[in-house]
Amino acid sequence: MIGYFRQFSLAIAIATLLPVFSILPDGAVATPRNQPRGCLDRTMVNNNGIVREEYQAGHFVLSDGRGSHINVRANPSVNSPIRYVAPFRRGVSVSRQVVGKDGYCWIQVEGGIWDEAGIKIIGSFSGWVRGDLLRQET
C-alpha cells in the first residue's frame, strides 16, 4: 500500500511540474525592461558614473558588429549634433557613463584622428556614443 502512494505522489508531482518547466524554451532569459541597455559592467564605473582609471584608456573600440561608421555626438542623445564619424573599430578611451532618456547608457569617449595612411595621429575627437556601440577589447 505504501508503494502505491509513493508512485501516486510521484505521478502527481511530475504531472504538476512538467508544464511549469516547459513554458520557456531552453536558454530563455528574462531581462527586466526598466534596466538601461548598453551599460558598462558595474565594476568598471563608480557610483557617480565615472569610469575607473584602470578601464579608461586602451580597452574599447567603436563597433556596431556590422562594420558601419559610428556617430560620436556632442551630448548623450541621438538628437544631439554629430561631432565626428568614427571608422569601424576605432580605439577610444572612455571616461564617463550616463543613462539617457532613450533608456540606453551613453559613454563619453575620446580618440585620435589618423591620417589617410593610418600612420600618424593628426587630431583628436571627443563626444558621446551609445553604450551598445562600444566593445571591450581583451
BELSUL-V942979 format. One record per residue. PSI is psi in degrees with one decimal (NA if undefined). BURIAL is + if it has 16 or more other C-alpha atoms within 10 Angstrom, else -. D_LAST is the distance of its C-alpha to the last C-alpha in whole Angstrom. Layout:
PSI_BURIAL_D_LAST / PSI_BURIAL_D_LAST
This chain:
-40.6_-_63 / -40.3_-_60 / -37.0_-_58 / -44.9_-_59 / -36.7_-_58 / -46.8_-_54 / -41.6_-_54 / -44.3_-_55 / -41.3_-_52 / -42.3_-_50 / -41.0_-_51 / -43.4_-_51 / -45.0_-_47 / -45.4_-_46 / -31.7_-_48 / -43.7_-_46 / -28.5_-_43 / -47.5_-_42 / -32.9_-_42 / -44.1_-_40 / -13.9_-_37 / 9.3_-_37 / -46.7_-_37 / 143.0_-_33 / 159.8_-_32 / 138.3_-_29 / -1.6_-_26 / 132.4_-_27 / 130.2_-_26 / 131.9_-_27 / 125.3_-_26 / 136.5_-_28 / -22.7_-_29 / 4.5_-_29 / 137.5_-_26 / 152.1_+_24 / 154.0_+_21 / 23.5_+_18 / 152.0_+_17 / 158.0_+_14 / 140.5_-_14 / -28.6_-_17 / -14.5_-_16 / -13.9_-_14 / 138.0_+_18 / -179.2_-_21 / -18.9_-_24 / 5.0_-_25 / 4.4_+_22 / 130.0_+_21 / 133.1_+_17 / 143.5_-_16 / -40.5_-_16 / -12.7_-_13 / -2.7_+_11 / -46.3_+_13 / 136.6_-_12 / 16.1_-_10 / -5.1_-_7 / 151.4_+_9 / 154.5_+_11 / 125.4_+_14 / 134.8_+_14 / 0.9_-_17 / -4.7_-_16 / -1.9_-_19 / 12.6_-_19 / 158.3_-_21 / 154.2_+_21 / 131.3_+_21 / 123.9_+_23 / 121.4_+_23 / 159.4_+_26 / -33.1_+_28 / 164.3_+_28 / 71.0_+_26 / 144.8_+_28 / -15.6_+_28 / -5.0_-_32 / 149.0_-_31 / 147.2_-_31 / 125.2_-_28 / -34.5_-_27 / 142.7_+_25 / 107.2_-_24 / 138.4_+_21 / 154.7_+_20 / 134.5_+_17 / 27.2_+_14 / 129.2_+_15 / 139.8_+_12 / 158.6_+_14 / 147.7_+_14 / 148.6_+_15 / -29.5_+_18 / 154.8_+_20 / 134.3_+_20 / 157.2_+_23 / 122.3_+_25 / 168.8_+_27 / -18.3_-_30 / -0.4_-_29 / 4.9_-_27 / 151.2_+_23 / 138.2_+_21 / 136.7_+_21 / 131.1_+_18 / 126.5_+_20 / 162.6_+_18 / 152.6_+_19 / 175.6_+_18 / 148.4_+_20 / 121.6_+_22 / 155.7_-_23 / 171.4_-_26 / -36.6_-_27 / -10.9_-_26 / 26.1_-_22 / -41.2_-_23 / 155.2_-_24 / 129.2_-_23 / -0.1_-_26 / -171.2_-_26 / 163.7_-_23 / 157.0_-_23 / 156.1_+_23 / -154.9_+_23 / 140.0_+_22 / 150.6_+_20 / 139.2_+_20 / -27.9_+_17 / -3.6_+_17 / 15.2_+_16 / 130.2_+_13 / 137.3_+_10 / 131.1_-_6 / 139.1_-_4 / NA_-_0
